Amino acid sequence: MKTKLVFMVASVLLVSAPLFAHHGRVGYDNKKVLTLKGTVTEFDWTNPHVQILFDAPDEKGVTQHWDVEGTNPFGASRAGWTKNSFKPGDQITITFHPAANGLGVGLFIGAVTASGQKLGAGTSGANDSNQ
Amino acid sequence: MQNRHVVFLVAAFGAALAMAPVLPAQTGRPSGAAKPQAQKSAQPFDPHELSGTWNIVGGGNGAATCNYTMNPYPPDPQCKVATNPPAGVPDFTYPGNNVVPDGVHMTAWAHDLWMSQDQGKGVGGSADPYEHCDPLGVTRVFLSYIHPIQIIQIPGETWMIYEEAHTWRVIYTDGRPLPKVEDLPFGANWLGYSVGHWDGNDFIVETIGQNDKTWLDLRGHVHSEEMLLKDTYRRTGHDTLEVSFSFHDPKAYDKDWSYGPRKFALKTGKDWEIQESFCTLEDEQSFDSKIKGPAEHGIQAPGIKP
């Protein structure tokens, strides 16, 4: 089942770093942008890509679980991230390109953390890149 | 050739690197927001001094109009990507993604090798050697990724430390000639054998003997172990470095070609210290199961929105 989420979808130019590290980005819908308000469940501050896992309600109010990848920790660090930027329970706003197939994964564009800090995509890793 | 004596514990450092086991990559260290680089372009500089940490300008694979180091949020409306590939298609027009220009064609040998790697899909396919953490070769290691490079010059050698994949490369500058592939003491290997010399203000590096398991770029362009690669480094200002490449590989391509220059900016401060960035199978497999499998292959990851 692929639930279609309709939250603040906008077609924008790709202004985020391509995150085109060695993992490629062929699975994401580059023309679709979602911005969701959700609750962090996990933050993986690891190679090859940091990951923000969070819960957010869909248009029907059903909680959906997402895993959004960012760049590697070093690129993220140079853009102001720390290993404590996201913690379970944090209420965040996160913007990302969702997977084209509708599964709950995405490619990070930006976020507003629980403390109000705005974080961009940072440098890119390998083709994975943002890399 | 003039070499500035740079006093580092390079011998111990190099030995440590050589013996470093493959460990899970350390996670990032706490860091404040990167501070803007002060304008230093008017500072005097020695064009023969290349030591320092350098980061590619315009992104290893991004549009030249953006400084991806500090990609802001909300996104800067002035930061526009030159092309917007359709979903599912990697864009190989970005700098660093494709170093082989139109008009240069693979030989039959190279084409067969390229196609044997998931039909030549490059990084978007399933045959990327980096997916199983094979070492990155030159040029891919520092053109395709926005990770800094540290150059260390000592008498007789120039070391290049690439943060990406925790890679280092030694270039012999003691006047020794470039050997033939068949004379390499350990045969062809991942990064080849490099010698360097100065020609005026250009530091020219010649490399032979990179095995044919590496890609030149994200497009997956192959090469033979007979490829002669020349990278030319020219410090154009206190904070700027230009790097150009020329490729000679008649076994793999029908003509020689040049690529570049690509620009690099001098980086200083704690934010730009070279970090440990190993590629490990454990990390890759975890990432694949949680992200790549769902995104690229539609494999449902546990707990993720279906």
Interface residues (C-beta under 8 A of the other chain):
Chain A: M1 K2 T3 V12 L13 L14 V15 S16 A17 P18 F20 A21 H22 H23 G24 R25 V26 G27 Y28 D29 N30 K31 K32 W45 T46 N47 P48 H49 V50 Q51 D58 Q64 H65 W66 D67 E69 N72 P73 F74 G75 A76 S77 R78 A79 G80 W81 T82 K83 N84 T95 A99 A100 N101 G102 L103 G104 V105 L107 I109 G110 A111 V112 K118 L119 G120 A121 G122 T123 S124 G125 A126 N127 S129 N130 Q131
Chain B: P24 A25 T27 G28 R29 P30 S31 G32 A33 A34 G59 G60 N61 G62 C66 Y68 T69 M70 N71 P72 Y73 P74 P75 D76 P77 C79 K80 V81 N84 P85 P86 A87 G88 V89 P90 D91 Y94 N97 V123 G124 D128 Y130 E131 S144 Y145 I146 H147 E163 E164 A165 L218 D271 W272 Q275 S277 F278 C279 T280 D283 E284 S286 F287 K290 I291 K292 P294 A295 E296 H297 G298 Q300 A301 G303 I304 K305 P306
